[in-house]
């Protein structure tokens, strides 16, 4: 079924579904019986207090953690135990809470690494950089240049990312995730540590990515204003359990959520 | 000349044959310099013109151009001219209200806007501009969800034009042939230093004759390369990037974005360059700061060879002879320091550079000239299609602006005002006959509003705006801009405003230069969190005090202006900003607004107070407003006795 959200964007069928996920590290239960779905074209937020299991959940989706129980369904197929790069090849890209770029490499080169899952020539062709490898690299470069243009980072194209301010590094990281041309984009706290202007820019980019490329976005964020404005639906986690799931309005008025955030039950 | 096309569309046709395969325009896009030859450019312009015609563009209609320097916006200018219409470029960083005034006043029926940001402004003011029918946008990003009734993608308009051309193959040729030199070619709105902007009406003859004269004066050829980065609404860009480019057939290059201009400049290496003094100042500041960070050996080399350049560079550039040893040293310096430095600045290939609009500090001027960069000054204004006076090669002085431009007559009125007439003199102010009559008399002389005089060598010297030249209470002359310029020549002073008319003595507001002073603070472990905090720092006050003392010493030596020594000053807590109305878009001080807004501070400068409280409203870049408060210190400056005239 196709429905339209309030901005007139298209929300399609279920893209990813997690069913009864339970993840534990030794005796610590990080996630307990979590189920929710992400639909094609939507912006889905994952929120919760510190230690609620948000990043663990994201790591399960990206294939970094393997849950003891439960299933992950992606594009209508149950996913077996996969390594992260296999998940990436399936069309899931992500950014990290702590920036994980190659600091010594330029913005351009960092973005080019995002294309790795799309490259078909082998290492020998690439070393020779003739024929198919050259053609392929030109095509990838063109794609990357579109992303540079999209993010407005032309001026830092050749700057080593280690020299860039934090907000720009976050933007480059988003760029690298975009370069993978994924179906599903996982953003782990994309606005953490940013000032107001940088946050506004980042919001704009997330909305534009969603709008222009039709990319489905799942994001973890602490800034409630941002979450409520950006997302179509919100999942609330607390102590590894799902507390609520619904539109921003529904979630905002849910007594359990208010208690978790304001009630100080476990302050 | 044998080729006498009298309008730009005719020149375009001519150039598309003369220079068919020569590159006319480049723009960096997706990391690559995309280029168009004159023939390709003609096709693009004609497709757009036909498209506009298909949308109903008539002879005499106005087309507003809103955006940064992009090929498609330049094509828009020529496309409107093809149809006998009038292009109206608008300052793209104006807020919506300012744009509304210009678009409404010009009766713009069509708009070409750069991107979503500019389209949003147009949609915001659409209700108040009943004439505005069609908006064409260049960059489609973010435009998908907009209603497209009156909104058109640039490429769609061109496609429409190609269709139209098939059905009406003769139409465009005919309308172009109807145009003639005396027709109106463009409206250029003044930046509005005093009151509302005025629409300066220019004819093809104005622009083309002036462009031809200046191209001949400086021997510009079709092989020049220019970087177009100054606002398209400004007459300078219209002459340098459009008029002269069409007349001489040279290539203009549009930067990738505002932030990449320095990189793009380096990649293009223009041969012909224009920049206001501020830009040259910034370059020098950056070079100086970066040399501080360089290794010991490099610093010593730089200092030594810059000494050599200071001694002989200017003479060499002027074609004067210097000793053999000096010549040898200079060549060595060129190899080791000047050439690499020029390469970093993007001036490796530069043949000619102009600066105008403000006085340029002699040190800055000489710095560039001593490196062998032929920077010259000119004096001009919108109403003259730029050129009033220009410096001929070999006769370059920092404190004068040259001799009358070819075909231009200049005279000084009894009150000291500079008057001129010539081929570039504007047609009229749009819908403002009274101002036209006040500015241009029956004999065609135009009042510049500037006070100046001819120095003994026949070169013009400009002192200040005639209306700003005031008197102290004792009757002696007060020329605020002259004083402000002296202050602004210091790298750590960004802006200054002097007061003194109908007062006993001279005082000043100072704006520190955040880059220069911030760098100094970093080196000297001075912690600061904001502009305001740095501006209020006592050590910064000491630094300014030293500069002001120096200014006073030099003013004391000038018998006309020894009374203008600055007695008291303060450092403002915020930067003067065009968004707050304190500066014009071309960054000229708006005295009346500043006097109103900071009245309390001016009073404090004259009542002996040691500090003063002020609350100021500020406008952020997105149009929201906020307020900042501060307690400002006021400092006294030592003054000097007027130096007696030497015997």
HADDOCK unambig.tbl for C-alpha pairs under 7 A between the chains (distance, minus, plus):
assign (segid A and resid 145 and name CA) (segid B and resid 30 and name CA) 4.94 0.50 0.50
assign (segid A and resid 145 and name CA) (segid B and resid 31 and name CA) 6.54 0.50 0.50
assign (segid A and resid 146 and name CA) (segid B and resid 30 and name CA) 6.31 0.50 0.50
assign (segid A and resid 149 and name CA) (segid B and resid 30 and name CA) 6.60 0.50 0.50
assign (segid A and resid 154 and name CA) (segid B and resid 260 and name CA) 6.87 0.50 0.50
assign (segid A and resid 155 and name CA) (segid B and resid 259 and name CA) 5.65 0.50 0.50
assign (segid A and resid 155 and name CA) (segid B and resid 260 and name CA) 4.79 0.50 0.50
